[in-house]
């Protein structure tokens, strides 16, 4: 090899491998797709569950919300276990649980059996929800970390939309989610089984990506971490990054643990942890998952047919993907904080317009609420604008920030705690919606979400700090 060839080879070795980074991020975001699919598939199965298991409104609410209990546990455990066994290992286990849950939810013959399988799915969703953004943030350079991390939300919405679309098509082909379809099983059961295909792909492809190099450094496996980093960033930057990561850890080099979330000087929980919890909880208090989980029920309650309601969900999902793509283009340019407060303000206004529309509803001869044509249009347009504002801001940005805002020493523990609170809030909102619908109506329920959206503007402006362009090793906690 000539000197010129050696120099060219050396320069090539020192180049950042963007193609490889993009591929492994896309593999990780399949977990986001399954997160979205598993969360959204329940939307079209509510009536089927109610009939199959003869459940009342509270029982149906628990059937729908049961997965979220698993999500809370999965998020809390995955964050901590990932500090011991690795980010990729937790994603592999989540893929296995997705497969078991998808099959079991469709084959279940009782509420208890269904709930067990949905809780297993919840463990998978919870683990994927915190591990996917953590893994992506730990393998990507700071200058475009926000864009690649935002792909996670695009994948979540694609998963939701795929679930809505498959639900709609299955209901259309069979005549109703309640009708018998292939092999003597009702269509609503097949809605769950569709998930087996992407879950299988996720499991297989996870064995083809490397472990997070920052986890490897934390566990003292510096040689292995160096190999991964050099493959990601090139020889020079990759080698230097090992030292940077090591120097960002605790001075006594102890292994990360929940105790690191306590400020040693004050003896109190670090303020950054409370900010993470606030971000996680507010994302749910604005009521977005009511639209995702109960969208079909919601639109039917104001006069739309089952098929029309399912089709509206498909449209909402498609609009959401567009909003996420806009966020992806903006997040590394204007930053995380501006997107959050703009989204909060937009959601507060559009939710308020939904309240106005729903407050005007009247009861038909069957006692069901109906909207006038003009109020129906206002509700439909406002709800879709609300979804746009959410997916332009809190949808992707919250997960991006949780994946990057914590220093290396406390990232796993911080994600565990914030993720746990996120899913507890999700469970509370989902479980209480049918009760609120029966007691104070749609206008009252949406009035509560409007208030929470307005409060979130103040929270962002006062407590959230920008992380755009900051290396993970420079995050302060």
C-alpha positions as a Markdown table, in Angstrom:
| # | Residue | x | y | z |
|---|---|---|---|---|
| 1 | Unk | 0.0 | 0.0 | 0.0 |
| 2 | Unk | 1.4 | 3.4 | -1.0 |
| 3 | Unk | 1.7 | 6.3 | 1.4 |
| 4 | Unk | -1.2 | 8.1 | -0.4 |
| 5 | Unk | -3.3 | 5.0 | -0.1 |
| 6 | Unk | -2.5 | 4.6 | 3.6 |
| 7 | Unk | -3.4 | 8.3 | 4.2 |
| 8 | Unk | -6.7 | 7.9 | 2.3 |
| 9 | Unk | -7.5 | 4.7 | 4.3 |
| 10 | Unk | -6.7 | 6.6 | 7.6 |
| 11 | Unk | -8.9 | 9.5 | 6.6 |
| 12 | Unk | -11.7 | 7.0 | 5.8 |
| 13 | Unk | -11.3 | 5.3 | 9.2 |
| 14 | Unk | -11.6 | 8.7 | 10.9 |
| 15 | Unk | -14.9 | 9.6 | 9.2 |
| 16 | Unk | -18.1 | 9.4 | 11.1 |
| 17 | Unk | -20.2 | 6.4 | 9.9 |
| 18 | Unk | -23.6 | 8.1 | 9.6 |
| 19 | Unk | -25.1 | 5.3 | 7.6 |
| 20 | Unk | -24.4 | 2.8 | 10.3 |
| 21 | Unk | -25.7 | 5.2 | 13.0 |
| 22 | Unk | -28.9 | 5.7 | 11.1 |
| 23 | Unk | -29.4 | 1.9 | 10.6 |
| 24 | Unk | -29.0 | 1.0 | 14.3 |
| 25 | Unk | -31.3 | 3.9 | 15.3 |
| 26 | Unk | -33.9 | 2.7 | 12.9 |
| 27 | Unk | -33.7 | -0.8 | 14.4 |
| 28 | Unk | -34.2 | 0.7 | 17.9 |
| 29 | Unk | -37.2 | 2.7 | 16.7 |
| 30 | Unk | -39.0 | -0.5 | 15.7 |
| 31 | Unk | -39.6 | -0.6 | 19.5 |
| 32 | Unk | -41.3 | 2.8 | 19.1 |
| 33 | Unk | -43.4 | 1.4 | 16.3 |
| 34 | Unk | -44.5 | -1.5 | 18.6 |
| 35 | Unk | -45.0 | 0.9 | 21.4 |
| 36 | Unk | -47.5 | 2.9 | 19.2 |
| 37 | Unk | -49.1 | -0.2 | 17.7 |
| 38 | Unk | -49.7 | -1.9 | 21.1 |
| 39 | Unk | -51.1 | 1.3 | 22.5 |
| 40 | Unk | -53.4 | 2.1 | 19.6 |
| 41 | Unk | -54.7 | -1.4 | 18.8 |
| 42 | Unk | -56.9 | -1.4 | 21.8 |
| 43 | Unk | -58.8 | 1.5 | 20.2 |
| 44 | Unk | -60.8 | -0.7 | 17.8 |
| 45 | Unk | -61.3 | -3.6 | 20.2 |
| 46 | Unk | -63.2 | -1.9 | 23.1 |
| 47 | Unk | -66.6 | -3.1 | 21.9 |
| 48 | Unk | -65.3 | -6.6 | 21.3 |
| 49 | Unk | -63.8 | -6.8 | 24.8 |
| 50 | Unk | -67.0 | -5.6 | 26.3 |
| 51 | Unk | -69.1 | -8.2 | 24.6 |
| 52 | Unk | -66.7 | -11.1 | 24.9 |
| 53 | Unk | -66.0 | -10.6 | 28.6 |
| 54 | Unk | -69.4 | -9.1 | 29.5 |
| 55 | Unk | -67.8 | -6.1 | 31.3 |
| 56 | Unk | -69.3 | -2.9 | 32.5 |
| 57 | Unk | -67.8 | 0.6 | 31.9 |
| 58 | Unk | -65.4 | 0.3 | 34.8 |
| 59 | Unk | -64.4 | -3.2 | 33.8 |
| 60 | Unk | -63.9 | -2.1 | 30.2 |
| 61 | Unk | -61.8 | 0.9 | 31.4 |
| 62 | Unk | -59.6 | -1.5 | 33.4 |
| 63 | Unk | -59.2 | -3.9 | 30.4 |
| 64 | Unk | -58.1 | -0.9 | 28.3 |
| 65 | Unk | -55.9 | 0.6 | 31.0 |
| 66 | Unk | -54.4 | -2.6 | 32.4 |
| 67 | Unk | -51.5 | -2.5 | 30.0 |
| 68 | Unk | -50.4 | 0.8 | 31.5 |
| 69 | Unk | -49.8 | -0.9 | 34.9 |
| 70 | Unk | -47.2 | -3.1 | 33.1 |
| 71 | Unk | -45.9 | 0.0 | 31.3 |
| 72 | Unk | -45.1 | 1.7 | 34.6 |
| 73 | Unk | -43.4 | -1.4 | 36.0 |
| 74 | Unk | -41.6 | -2.0 | 32.7 |
| 75 | Unk | -40.3 | 1.5 | 32.5 |
| 76 | Unk | -39.1 | 1.6 | 36.1 |
| 77 | Unk | -37.4 | -1.8 | 35.9 |
| 78 | Unk | -35.9 | -1.4 | 32.5 |
| 79 | Unk | -34.1 | 1.8 | 33.4 |
| 80 | Unk | -32.4 | 0.2 | 36.3 |
| 81 | Unk | -31.8 | -3.3 | 34.7 |
| 82 | Unk | -30.3 | -1.5 | 31.7 |
| 83 | Unk | -27.6 | -0.2 | 34.0 |
| 84 | Unk | -26.7 | -3.8 | 34.8 |
| 85 | Unk | -27.5 | -5.8 | 31.7 |
| 86 | Unk | -27.4 | -3.3 | 28.9 |
| 87 | Unk | -29.7 | -1.2 | 26.8 |
| 88 | Unk | -29.9 | -3.8 | 24.0 |
| 89 | Unk | -30.6 | -6.6 | 26.4 |
| 90 | Unk | -33.7 | -4.8 | 27.7 |
| 91 | Unk | -34.9 | -4.2 | 24.1 |
| 92 | Unk | -34.5 | -7.9 | 23.3 |
| 93 | Unk | -36.6 | -8.8 | 26.3 |
| 94 | Unk | -39.2 | -6.2 | 25.3 |
| 95 | Unk | -39.4 | -7.8 | 21.8 |
| 96 | Unk | -40.1 | -11.2 | 23.4 |
| 97 | Unk | -42.8 | -9.8 | 25.6 |
| 98 | Unk | -44.4 | -8.0 | 22.6 |
| 99 | Unk | -44.7 | -11.3 | 20.8 |
| 100 | Unk | -46.2 | -13.2 | 23.8 |
| 101 | Unk | -48.6 | -10.3 | 24.6 |
| 102 | Unk | -49.9 | -10.0 | 21.0 |
| 103 | Unk | -50.6 | -13.7 | 20.7 |
| 104 | Unk | -52.2 | -14.0 | 24.2 |
| 105 | Unk | -54.4 | -10.9 | 24.0 |
| 106 | Unk | -56.0 | -12.3 | 20.9 |
| 107 | Unk | -56.5 | -15.8 | 22.3 |
| 108 | Unk | -57.8 | -14.7 | 25.7 |
| 109 | Unk | -61.1 | -16.1 | 26.9 |
| 110 | Unk | -61.6 | -14.1 | 30.1 |
| 111 | Unk | -60.9 | -10.6 | 31.4 |
| 112 | Unk | -58.3 | -12.0 | 33.8 |
| 113 | Unk | -56.4 | -13.8 | 31.1 |
| 114 | Unk | -56.6 | -10.8 | 28.8 |
| 115 | Unk | -55.3 | -8.5 | 31.5 |
| 116 | Unk | -52.3 | -10.8 | 32.2 |
| 117 | Unk | -51.3 | -10.7 | 28.6 |
| 118 | Unk | -51.9 | -7.0 | 28.3 |
| 119 | Unk | -49.7 | -6.4 | 31.4 |
| 120 | Unk | -46.9 | -8.4 | 29.7 |
| 121 | Unk | -47.4 | -6.2 | 26.7 |
| 122 | Unk | -47.2 | -3.2 | 29.1 |
| 123 | Unk | -43.8 | -4.4 | 30.4 |
| 124 | Unk | -42.6 | -4.4 | 26.8 |
| 125 | Unk | -44.0 | -1.0 | 26.0 |
| 126 | Unk | -42.6 | 0.5 | 29.2 |
| 127 | Unk | -39.2 | -0.9 | 28.5 |
| 128 | Unk | -39.2 | 0.2 | 24.9 |
| 129 | Unk | -40.4 | 3.7 | 25.8 |
| 130 | Unk | -37.4 | 4.5 | 27.9 |
| 131 | Unk | -34.7 | 2.2 | 26.3 |
| 132 | Unk | -35.3 | 3.3 | 22.7 |
| 133 | Unk | -34.6 | 7.0 | 23.3 |
| 134 | Unk | -31.8 | 6.2 | 25.7 |
| 135 | Unk | -30.1 | 3.9 | 23.2 |
| 136 | Unk | -30.5 | 6.4 | 20.3 |
| 137 | Unk | -29.2 | 9.3 | 22.4 |
| 138 | Unk | -26.1 | 7.2 | 23.4 |
| 139 | Unk | -25.0 | 6.3 | 19.9 |
| 140 | Unk | -25.6 | 9.6 | 18.1 |
| 141 | Unk | -23.6 | 12.9 | 17.9 |
| 142 | Unk | -25.0 | 15.9 | 19.6 |
| 143 | Unk | -25.5 | 18.0 | 16.5 |
| 144 | Unk | -28.2 | 15.8 | 15.1 |
| 145 | Unk | -29.2 | 13.8 | 18.1 |
| 146 | Unk | -32.5 | 15.5 | 18.4 |
| 147 | Unk | -33.5 | 14.6 | 14.8 |
| 148 | Unk | -32.5 | 11.0 | 15.1 |
| 149 | Unk | -34.2 | 10.7 | 18.6 |
| 150 | Unk | -37.3 | 12.3 | 17.1 |
| 151 | Unk | -37.6 | 9.3 | 14.7 |
| 152 | Unk | -38.8 | 7.5 | 17.8 |
| 153 | Unk | -42.0 | 9.6 | 17.9 |
| 154 | Unk | -42.5 | 9.2 | 14.2 |
| 155 | Unk | -42.2 | 5.4 | 14.7 |
| 156 | Unk | -44.7 | 5.6 | 17.6 |
| 157 | Unk | -47.2 | 7.5 | 15.5 |
| 158 | Unk | -46.6 | 5.2 | 12.5 |
| 159 | Unk | -47.3 | 2.3 | 14.9 |
| 160 | Unk | -50.5 | 4.0 | 16.1 |
| 161 | Unk | -51.6 | 4.7 | 12.5 |
| 162 | Unk | -50.8 | 1.2 | 11.4 |
| 163 | Unk | -53.0 | -0.1 | 14.3 |
| 164 | Unk | -55.8 | 2.3 | 13.4 |
| 165 | Unk | -55.6 | 1.3 | 9.7 |
| 166 | Unk | -55.5 | -2.4 | 10.4 |
| 167 | Unk | -58.4 | -2.1 | 12.8 |
| 168 | Unk | -60.4 | -0.2 | 10.2 |
| 169 | Unk | -59.6 | -2.6 | 7.4 |
| 170 | Unk | -60.4 | -5.7 | 9.6 |
| 171 | Unk | -63.7 | -4.1 | 10.7 |
| 172 | Unk | -64.5 | -3.2 | 7.1 |
| 173 | Unk | -63.7 | -6.6 | 5.8 |
| 174 | Unk | -65.6 | -8.5 | 8.5 |
| 175 | Unk | -68.5 | -6.0 | 8.8 |
| 176 | Unk | -67.7 | -5.3 | 12.4 |
| 177 | Unk | -65.0 | -5.9 | 15.0 |
| 178 | Unk | -67.5 | -8.2 | 16.7 |
| 179 | Unk | -68.1 | -10.4 | 13.7 |
| 180 | Unk | -66.4 | -13.8 | 13.2 |
| 181 | Unk | -63.6 | -13.6 | 10.5 |
| 182 | Unk | -60.8 | -16.1 | 9.7 |
| 183 | Unk | -60.6 | -19.6 | 11.3 |
| 184 | Unk | -63.6 | -18.9 | 13.5 |
| 185 | Unk | -62.1 | -16.0 | 15.5 |
| 186 | Unk | -63.7 | -12.5 | 15.8 |
| 187 | Unk | -62.1 | -9.7 | 13.9 |
| 188 | Unk | -61.0 | -7.9 | 17.2 |
| 189 | Unk | -58.8 | -10.8 | 18.0 |
| 190 | Unk | -57.0 | -10.5 | 14.7 |
| 191 | Unk | -56.4 | -6.9 | 15.4 |
| 192 | Unk | -54.0 | -8.0 | 18.2 |
| 193 | Unk | -52.4 | -10.8 | 16.0 |
| 194 | Unk | -51.3 | -8.3 | 13.3 |
| 195 | Unk | -48.6 | -7.1 | 15.7 |
| 196 | Unk | -46.8 | -10.5 | 15.6 |
| 197 | Unk | -45.1 | -9.6 | 12.3 |
| 198 | Unk | -43.3 | -6.3 | 13.3 |
| 199 | Unk | -42.5 | -7.8 | 16.8 |
| 200 | Unk | -40.8 | -10.7 | 15.1 |
| 201 | Unk | -38.8 | -8.4 | 12.9 |
| 202 | Unk | -37.8 | -6.3 | 15.9 |
| 203 | Unk | -36.5 | -9.4 | 17.8 |
| 204 | Unk | -34.4 | -10.6 | 14.9 |
| 205 | Unk | -32.8 | -7.2 | 14.0 |
| 206 | Unk | -31.8 | -6.4 | 17.6 |
| 207 | Unk | -29.2 | -9.2 | 17.4 |
| 208 | Unk | -27.5 | -7.2 | 14.6 |
| 209 | Unk | -26.8 | -3.9 | 16.4 |
| 210 | Unk | -24.1 | -3.2 | 19.1 |
| 211 | Unk | -24.6 | -2.5 | 22.7 |
| 212 | Unk | -24.6 | 1.2 | 23.8 |
| 213 | Unk | -21.0 | 2.3 | 24.1 |
| 214 | Unk | -21.8 | 4.5 | 27.1 |
| 215 | Unk | -23.2 | 1.6 | 29.0 |
| 216 | Unk | -20.1 | -0.4 | 28.1 |
| 217 | Unk | -17.8 | 2.3 | 29.6 |
| 218 | Unk | -20.0 | 2.5 | 32.8 |
| 219 | Unk | -19.6 | -1.3 | 33.2 |
| 220 | Unk | -15.8 | -1.1 | 32.8 |
| 221 | Unk | -15.8 | -2.7 | 29.3 |
| 222 | Unk | -13.7 | 0.1 | 27.8 |
| 223 | Unk | -12.0 | -2.0 | 25.0 |
| 224 | Unk | -15.4 | -3.1 | 23.7 |
| 225 | Unk | -16.8 | 0.4 | 24.0 |
| 226 | Unk | -13.8 | 1.7 | 22.1 |
| 227 | Unk | -14.5 | -0.6 | 19.2 |
| 228 | Unk | -18.1 | 0.5 | 19.0 |
| 229 | Unk | -17.3 | 4.2 | 19.3 |
| 230 | Unk | -14.6 | 3.9 | 16.6 |
| 231 | Unk | -17.1 | 2.2 | 14.3 |
| 232 | Unk | -19.6 | 5.0 | 15.0 |
| 233 | Unk | -17.4 | 8.1 | 14.9 |
| 234 | Unk | -14.0 | 7.1 | 13.4 |
| 235 | Unk | -10.7 | 6.3 | 15.1 |
| 236 | Unk | -9.8 | 9.7 | 16.4 |
| 237 | Unk | -13.1 | 10.9 | 17.9 |
| 238 | Unk | -14.1 | 7.3 | 18.9 |
| 239 | Unk | -10.9 | 6.8 | 20.9 |
| 240 | Unk | -11.2 | 10.2 | 22.6 |
| 241 | Unk | -14.8 | 9.7 | 23.4 |
| 242 | Unk | -14.0 | 6.7 | 25.7 |
| 243 | Unk | -12.0 | 9.1 | 27.9 |
| 244 | Unk | -14.7 | 11.8 | 27.8 |
| 245 | Unk | -17.4 | 9.3 | 28.9 |
| 246 | Unk | -15.2 | 7.9 | 31.7 |
| 247 | Unk | -14.5 | 11.4 | 33.1 |
| 248 | Unk | -18.2 | 12.2 | 33.2 |
| 249 | Unk | -18.9 | 9.4 | 35.6 |
| 250 | Unk | -18.8 | 9.6 | 39.4 |
| 251 | Unk | -15.3 | 10.5 | 40.8 |
| 252 | Unk | -15.1 | 7.3 | 42.8 |
| 253 | Unk | -16.2 | 5.2 | 39.7 |
| 254 | Unk | -19.0 | 3.5 | 41.6 |
| 255 | Unk | -21.7 | 1.8 | 39.5 |
| 256 | Unk | -24.9 | 3.8 | 38.8 |
| 257 | Unk | -27.8 | 3.4 | 41.2 |
| 258 | Unk | -31.0 | 5.1 | 42.4 |
| 259 | Unk | -29.0 | 6.7 | 45.2 |
| 260 | Unk | -27.3 | 8.9 | 42.5 |
| 261 | Unk | -30.6 | 10.7 | 42.1 |
| 262 | Unk | -30.1 | 12.2 | 45.6 |
| 263 | Unk | -28.0 | 15.4 | 45.8 |
| 264 | Unk | -25.2 | 14.5 | 48.3 |
| 265 | Unk | -24.9 | 18.1 | 49.5 |
| 266 | Unk | -28.6 | 18.7 | 50.2 |
| 267 | Unk | -29.8 | 15.2 | 50.8 |
| 268 | Unk | -32.7 | 15.9 | 48.5 |
| 269 | Unk | -33.8 | 14.6 | 45.1 |
| 270 | Unk | -31.9 | 16.4 | 42.4 |
| 271 | Unk | -34.0 | 19.2 | 40.8 |
| 272 | Unk | -33.3 | 17.8 | 37.4 |
| 273 | Unk | -35.1 | 14.6 | 38.4 |
| 274 | Unk | -38.2 | 16.6 | 39.3 |
| 275 | Unk | -38.1 | 18.4 | 35.9 |
| 276 | Unk | -37.9 | 15.0 | 34.2 |
| 277 | Unk | -40.9 | 13.8 | 36.2 |
| 278 | Unk | -42.8 | 17.0 | 35.3 |
| 279 | Unk | -42.1 | 16.5 | 31.6 |
| 280 | Unk | -43.3 | 12.9 | 31.8 |
| 281 | Unk | -46.5 | 13.6 | 33.7 |
| 282 | Unk | -47.6 | 16.7 | 31.8 |
| 283 | Unk | -47.3 | 14.8 | 28.5 |
| 284 | Unk | -50.2 | 12.6 | 29.8 |
| 285 | Unk | -52.2 | 15.3 | 31.7 |
| 286 | Unk | -53.0 | 17.1 | 28.4 |
| 287 | Unk | -55.1 | 14.0 | 27.6 |
| 288 | Unk | -53.5 | 12.8 | 24.4 |
| 289 | Unk | -54.0 | 9.1 | 25.1 |
| 290 | Unk | -57.7 | 9.5 | 25.5 |
| 291 | Unk | -57.7 | 10.3 | 21.8 |
| 292 | Unk | -55.5 | 7.3 | 21.1 |
| 293 | Unk | -57.2 | 4.7 | 23.3 |
| 294 | Unk | -60.8 | 5.9 | 23.2 |
| 295 | Unk | -60.9 | 7.7 | 19.8 |
| 296 | Unk | -63.4 | 5.3 | 18.2 |
| 297 | Unk | -65.7 | 5.5 | 21.3 |
| 298 | Unk | -65.3 | 9.2 | 21.5 |
| 299 | Unk | -66.4 | 9.9 | 18.0 |
| 300 | Unk | -69.2 | 7.4 | 18.1 |
| 301 | Unk | -70.5 | 9.1 | 21.3 |
| 302 | Unk | -71.1 | 12.3 | 19.2 |
| 303 | Unk | -72.8 | 10.6 | 16.3 |
| 304 | Unk | -70.3 | 9.1 | 14.0 |
| 305 | Unk | -70.7 | 5.4 | 12.9 |
| 306 | Unk | -68.1 | 2.7 | 14.0 |
| 307 | Unk | -66.4 | 2.7 | 10.5 |
| 308 | Unk | -66.4 | 6.5 | 10.3 |
| 309 | Unk | -64.9 | 6.7 | 13.8 |
| 310 | Unk | -62.1 | 4.2 | 12.9 |
| 311 | Unk | -61.4 | 6.1 | 9.7 |
| 312 | Unk | -61.1 | 9.4 | 11.6 |
| 313 | Unk | -58.4 | 7.7 | 13.7 |
| 314 | Unk | -56.5 | 6.8 | 10.6 |
| 315 | Unk | -56.7 | 10.4 | 9.4 |
| 316 | Unk | -55.6 | 11.7 | 12.8 |
| 317 | Unk | -52.7 | 9.3 | 12.8 |
| 318 | Unk | -51.6 | 10.4 | 9.3 |
| 319 | Unk | -51.7 | 14.0 | 10.3 |
| 320 | Unk | -49.7 | 13.2 | 13.4 |
| 321 | Unk | -46.9 | 11.7 | 11.2 |
| 322 | Unk | -46.7 | 14.9 | 9.3 |
| 323 | Unk | -46.5 | 17.0 | 12.5 |
| 324 | Unk | -43.7 | 14.7 | 13.8 |
| 325 | Unk | -41.7 | 15.2 | 10.6 |
| 326 | Unk | -42.0 | 19.0 | 11.0 |
| 327 | Unk | -40.7 | 18.5 | 14.6 |
| 328 | Unk | -37.9 | 16.4 | 13.3 |
| 329 | Unk | -36.8 | 19.2 | 11.0 |
| 330 | Unk | -37.0 | 21.9 | 13.6 |
| 331 | Unk | -35.8 | 20.3 | 16.9 |
| 332 | Unk | -32.0 | 20.7 | 16.2 |
| 333 | Unk | -32.5 | 24.2 | 14.7 |
| 334 | Unk | -34.8 | 26.1 | 17.1 |
| 335 | Unk | -34.3 | 23.8 | 20.1 |
| 336 | Unk | -36.4 | 21.7 | 22.5 |
| 337 | Unk | -37.8 | 24.3 | 24.8 |
| 338 | Unk | -39.5 | 26.6 | 22.1 |
| 339 | Unk | -41.2 | 23.6 | 20.6 |
| 340 | Unk | -42.6 | 22.6 | 24.1 |
| 341 | Unk | -44.1 | 25.9 | 25.0 |
| 342 | Unk | -45.5 | 26.5 | 21.5 |
| 343 | Unk | -47.1 | 23.1 | 21.7 |
| 344 | Unk | -48.5 | 23.7 | 25.1 |
| 345 | Unk | -50.1 | 27.0 | 24.1 |
| 346 | Unk | -51.5 | 25.4 | 20.9 |
| 347 | Unk | -53.0 | 22.5 | 22.8 |
| 348 | Unk | -54.6 | 24.7 | 25.4 |
| 349 | Unk | -56.4 | 26.7 | 22.6 |
| 350 | Unk | -57.5 | 23.7 | 20.5 |
| 351 | Unk | -58.7 | 21.7 | 23.6 |
| 352 | Unk | -60.7 | 24.8 | 24.6 |
| 353 | Unk | -62.4 | 24.8 | 21.3 |
| 354 | Unk | -63.2 | 21.1 | 21.7 |
| 355 | Unk | -64.8 | 22.0 | 25.1 |
| 356 | Unk | -67.0 | 24.6 | 23.3 |
| 357 | Unk | -68.1 | 22.1 | 20.7 |
| 358 | Unk | -68.8 | 19.3 | 23.1 |
| 359 | Unk | -70.7 | 21.6 | 25.5 |
| 360 | Unk | -73.2 | 22.3 | 22.8 |
| 361 | Unk | -74.2 | 18.6 | 22.3 |
| 362 | Unk | -77.8 | 17.5 | 22.7 |
| 363 | Unk | -79.3 | 14.1 | 23.4 |
| 364 | Unk | -81.1 | 12.1 | 20.6 |
| 365 | Unk | -84.1 | 9.8 | 21.1 |
| 366 | Unk | -81.8 | 7.0 | 22.3 |
| 367 | Unk | -80.1 | 9.3 | 24.9 |
| 368 | Unk | -76.9 | 9.5 | 22.9 |
| 369 | Unk | -75.1 | 12.9 | 22.5 |
| 370 | Unk | -75.1 | 14.5 | 19.1 |
| 371 | Unk | -73.5 | 17.6 | 17.7 |
| 372 | Unk | -74.9 | 20.1 | 15.1 |
| 373 | Unk | -73.1 | 20.1 | 11.8 |
| 374 | Unk | -71.1 | 23.2 | 12.6 |
| 375 | Unk | -70.1 | 22.0 | 16.1 |
| 376 | Unk | -69.2 | 18.6 | 14.7 |
| 377 | Unk | -66.8 | 20.3 | 12.2 |
| 378 | Unk | -65.4 | 22.5 | 15.0 |
| 379 | Unk | -64.8 | 19.4 | 17.2 |
| 380 | Unk | -63.2 | 17.4 | 14.3 |
| 381 | Unk | -60.9 | 20.3 | 13.2 |
| 382 | Unk | -59.9 | 21.3 | 16.7 |
| 383 | Unk | -59.2 | 17.7 | 17.8 |
| 384 | Unk | -56.9 | 17.2 | 14.7 |
| 385 | Unk | -55.2 | 20.6 | 15.3 |
| 386 | Unk | -54.7 | 19.5 | 18.9 |
| 387 | Unk | -53.0 | 16.3 | 17.7 |
| 388 | Unk | -50.8 | 18.3 | 15.4 |
| 389 | Unk | -49.6 | 20.6 | 18.2 |
| 390 | Unk | -48.9 | 17.6 | 20.4 |
| 391 | Unk | -46.9 | 15.7 | 17.8 |
| 392 | Unk | -45.1 | 18.9 | 16.9 |
| 393 | Unk | -43.9 | 19.3 | 20.5 |
| 394 | Unk | -44.6 | 17.1 | 23.5 |
| 395 | Unk | -44.9 | 13.9 | 21.5 |
| 396 | Unk | -41.3 | 13.8 | 20.3 |
| 397 | Unk | -39.6 | 16.4 | 22.5 |
| 398 | Unk | -40.4 | 14.8 | 25.9 |
| 399 | Unk | -38.8 | 11.5 | 24.9 |
| 400 | Unk | -35.8 | 13.3 | 23.3 |
| 401 | Unk | -35.2 | 15.3 | 26.5 |
| 402 | Unk | -35.6 | 12.3 | 28.8 |
| 403 | Unk | -33.1 | 10.4 | 26.7 |
| 404 | Unk | -30.5 | 13.1 | 26.8 |
| 405 | Unk | -31.1 | 15.5 | 29.7 |
| 406 | Unk | -29.6 | 13.3 | 32.5 |
| 407 | Unk | -25.8 | 13.0 | 33.0 |
| 408 | Unk | -24.3 | 9.6 | 32.1 |
| 409 | Unk | -24.1 | 8.5 | 35.8 |
| 410 | Unk | -27.8 | 8.9 | 36.4 |
| 411 | Unk | -29.4 | 8.4 | 32.9 |
| 412 | Unk | -30.7 | 4.9 | 33.6 |
| 413 | Unk | -32.1 | 5.8 | 37.1 |
| 414 | Unk | -33.5 | 9.1 | 35.9 |
| 415 | Unk | -35.2 | 7.4 | 33.0 |
| 416 | Unk | -36.6 | 4.7 | 35.3 |
| 417 | Unk | -38.2 | 7.2 | 37.7 |
| 418 | Unk | -39.5 | 9.6 | 35.0 |
| 419 | Unk | -40.8 | 6.7 | 32.9 |
| 420 | Unk | -42.5 | 5.2 | 35.9 |
| 421 | Unk | -44.4 | 8.4 | 36.6 |
| 422 | Unk | -45.2 | 8.9 | 32.9 |
| 423 | Unk | -47.0 | 5.5 | 32.8 |
| 424 | Unk | -48.7 | 6.0 | 36.1 |
| 425 | Unk | -50.1 | 9.3 | 34.8 |
| 426 | Unk | -51.1 | 7.6 | 31.6 |
| 427 | Unk | -53.0 | 4.9 | 33.6 |
| 428 | Unk | -54.7 | 7.5 | 35.7 |
| 429 | Unk | -55.9 | 9.5 | 32.7 |
| 430 | Unk | -57.0 | 6.4 | 30.8 |
| 431 | Unk | -58.8 | 4.8 | 33.7 |
| 432 | Unk | -60.6 | 8.0 | 34.7 |
| 433 | Unk | -61.8 | 9.0 | 31.2 |
| 434 | Unk | -64.9 | 6.6 | 31.1 |
| 435 | Unk | -65.8 | 7.8 | 34.6 |
| 436 | Unk | -65.5 | 11.4 | 33.7 |
| 437 | Unk | -67.4 | 10.8 | 30.5 |
| 438 | Unk | -70.3 | 9.4 | 32.5 |
| 439 | Unk | -70.2 | 12.0 | 35.2 |
| 440 | Unk | -69.2 | 15.4 | 33.7 |
| 441 | Unk | -69.4 | 14.6 | 30.0 |
| 442 | Unk | -66.9 | 15.2 | 27.2 |
| 443 | Unk | -66.9 | 19.0 | 27.8 |
| 444 | Unk | -65.9 | 18.5 | 31.5 |
| 445 | Unk | -63.2 | 16.0 | 30.7 |
| 446 | Unk | -61.7 | 18.1 | 28.0 |
| 447 | Unk | -61.9 | 21.2 | 30.2 |
| 448 | Unk | -59.6 | 19.4 | 32.7 |
| 449 | Unk | -57.1 | 18.6 | 29.9 |
| 450 | Unk | -57.3 | 22.2 | 28.7 |
| 451 | Unk | -56.3 | 23.5 | 32.2 |
| 452 | Unk | -53.4 | 21.1 | 32.3 |
| 453 | Unk | -52.1 | 22.2 | 28.9 |
| 454 | Unk | -52.2 | 25.9 | 30.1 |
| 455 | Unk | -50.3 | 25.0 | 33.2 |
| 456 | Unk | -47.7 | 23.2 | 31.2 |
| 457 | Unk | -46.8 | 26.5 | 29.4 |
| 458 | Unk | -45.7 | 27.9 | 32.8 |
| 459 | Unk | -43.8 | 24.8 | 33.7 |
| 460 | Unk | -41.8 | 24.8 | 30.5 |
| 461 | Unk | -40.9 | 28.5 | 30.6 |
| 462 | Unk | -39.8 | 28.4 | 34.3 |
| 463 | Unk | -38.2 | 25.0 | 34.8 |
| 464 | Unk | -37.1 | 23.4 | 31.5 |
| 465 | Unk | -33.5 | 24.1 | 30.3 |
| 466 | Unk | -32.4 | 23.8 | 26.7 |
| 467 | Unk | -30.3 | 20.7 | 25.7 |
| 468 | Unk | -29.9 | 21.4 | 22.0 |
| 469 | Unk | -26.3 | 20.7 | 20.8 |
| 470 | Unk | -25.0 | 19.8 | 24.3 |
| 471 | Unk | -22.9 | 16.6 | 24.4 |
| 472 | Unk | -24.1 | 13.9 | 26.8 |
| 473 | Unk | -20.9 | 14.1 | 28.7 |
| 474 | Unk | -21.6 | 17.9 | 29.4 |
| 475 | Unk | -25.1 | 17.4 | 30.8 |
| 476 | Unk | -25.4 | 18.9 | 34.3 |
| 477 | Unk | -27.4 | 17.2 | 37.0 |
